[in-house]
């Protein structure tokens, strides 16, 4: 299974602008720029999109792990805070904090915490941050 997303950028870092789109069409040329990433500009940014992907993936993984423990959640709400920090003359994402609130009738607290930790370690997006990243680059004229 493969899913795709794309980005288009025009101009320099601070005066340029870009768009991001997804294969499904859920994002279709959504605007991003220096202002949306480092200031309060209108549009999205890569860190926000990573946070949404991680929160969604973790929530689904938790649902699966809970099911393995005979628990079904009435609701799972996850907020992912992606930390973008200046490091060594550039920027890095050294941390993502997941904040989970769940309603699970009759849940055992220890089993819930164990399930949450397993979901955090094993959801595909968590694993992504340990993945090999490959690149195919071509210069067009």
C-alpha positions as CSV (number, residue, x, y, z in Angstrom):
1,X,0.0,0.0,0.0
2,X,1.3,3.4,-0.9
3,X,-0.1,6.9,-0.3
4,X,1.2,10.0,-1.9
5,X,1.3,13.7,-1.1
6,X,3.0,16.5,-2.9
7,X,4.3,20.0,-2.4
8,X,5.0,22.9,-4.8
9,X,7.1,25.8,-3.9
10,X,7.9,29.1,-5.7
11,X,10.4,31.8,-4.7
12,X,12.8,32.3,-1.8
13,X,12.4,31.2,1.7
14,X,10.8,34.3,3.2
15,X,9.1,35.7,0.2
16,X,8.1,32.4,-1.4
17,X,5.0,30.4,-1.1
18,X,3.9,26.9,-1.7
19,X,1.0,24.5,-1.7
20,X,0.6,20.9,-0.4
21,X,-1.9,18.3,-1.8
22,X,-2.8,14.7,-1.0
23,X,-3.7,11.8,-3.2
24,X,-7.1,11.6,-1.6
25,X,-7.9,15.2,-2.4
26,X,-8.5,16.0,1.3
27,X,-5.7,18.6,0.9
28,X,-5.9,20.2,-2.5
29,X,-3.3,22.9,-3.0
30,X,-3.4,24.1,0.6
31,X,-1.2,27.2,1.1
32,X,1.9,27.2,3.2
33,X,4.7,29.7,3.5
34,X,7.4,31.0,5.9
35,X,4.6,33.0,7.6
36,X,2.5,29.9,8.2
37,X,5.5,28.0,9.6
38,X,7.4,30.5,11.7
39,X,4.8,33.2,12.2
40,X,1.0,33.4,12.5
41,X,0.2,33.3,8.8
42,X,-3.0,31.7,7.4
43,X,-2.4,28.3,6.0
44,X,-0.8,25.1,7.1
45,X,2.8,23.9,7.7
46,X,4.7,20.6,7.8
47,X,4.8,20.3,11.6
48,X,1.0,20.7,11.8
49,X,0.5,18.0,9.2
50,X,2.9,15.7,11.0
51,X,1.0,16.3,14.2
52,X,-2.3,15.5,12.6
53,X,-0.9,12.3,11.0
54,X,0.7,11.2,14.3
55,X,-2.4,11.9,16.4
56,X,-4.6,10.0,13.9
57,X,-2.3,7.0,13.6
58,X,-1.8,6.7,17.3
59,X,-5.6,6.9,18.0
60,X,-6.2,4.1,15.5
61,X,-3.4,2.0,16.9
62,X,-4.7,2.5,20.4
63,X,-8.1,1.3,19.4
64,X,-6.5,-1.9,18.0
65,X,-4.5,-2.5,21.1
66,X,-7.5,-1.9,23.4
67,X,-9.5,-4.4,21.4
68,X,-6.7,-7.0,22.1
69,X,-7.4,-6.4,25.8
70,X,-11.2,-6.6,25.3
71,X,-11.7,-2.9,25.7
72,X,-13.6,-0.6,23.4
73,X,-13.4,3.1,23.7
74,X,-16.4,5.4,23.6
75,X,-13.9,8.1,22.5
76,X,-10.2,8.6,22.0
77,X,-8.9,12.2,21.7
78,X,-5.3,12.7,20.9
79,X,-3.4,16.0,20.5
80,X,0.1,15.9,19.1
81,X,2.4,18.8,19.8
82,X,5.3,18.9,17.4
83,X,8.3,20.8,18.7
84,X,10.2,22.7,16.0
85,X,13.4,24.1,17.5
86,X,16.5,25.9,16.2
87,X,19.5,23.6,16.6
88,X,23.1,23.8,15.3
89,X,22.4,26.7,12.9
90,X,19.2,25.0,11.5
91,X,15.9,23.6,12.6
92,X,15.0,20.2,14.0
93,X,12.0,18.4,15.4
94,X,13.5,16.8,18.6
95,X,10.2,15.9,20.2
96,X,6.5,15.2,19.7
97,X,4.3,15.1,22.7
98,X,1.1,13.1,22.6
99,X,-1.7,14.1,24.9
100,X,-4.4,11.4,25.2
101,X,-7.9,11.6,26.7
102,X,-10.0,8.5,26.4
103,X,-13.4,7.3,27.7
104,X,-13.5,3.5,28.0
105,X,-16.3,2.0,30.1
106,X,-15.0,-0.4,32.7
107,X,-11.4,0.0,31.7
108,X,-8.6,-1.1,34.0
109,X,-6.1,1.8,34.4
110,X,-3.0,-0.3,34.2
111,X,-4.1,-2.1,31.1
112,X,-5.1,1.2,29.6
113,X,-1.7,2.8,30.2
114,X,0.0,-0.4,28.9
115,X,-2.1,-0.2,25.7
116,X,-1.4,3.5,25.3
117,X,2.4,2.9,25.6
118,X,2.2,0.0,23.1
119,X,0.3,2.2,20.6
120,X,2.8,5.0,21.0
121,X,5.7,2.7,20.3
122,X,4.1,0.7,17.5
123,X,1.9,3.0,15.4
124,X,3.4,3.3,11.9
125,X,3.9,7.0,12.2
126,X,5.8,6.6,15.5
127,X,8.0,4.1,13.7
128,X,8.5,6.5,10.8
129,X,10.7,8.7,12.9
130,X,13.2,5.8,13.1
131,X,12.9,5.0,9.4
132,X,15.4,5.1,6.6
133,X,14.7,8.0,4.3
134,X,15.6,7.6,0.7
135,X,15.8,10.3,-2.1
136,X,15.6,10.3,-5.9
137,X,16.6,13.8,-7.1
138,X,16.6,15.1,-10.6
139,X,17.4,18.6,-11.9
140,X,15.0,19.7,-14.7
141,X,15.9,22.4,-17.2
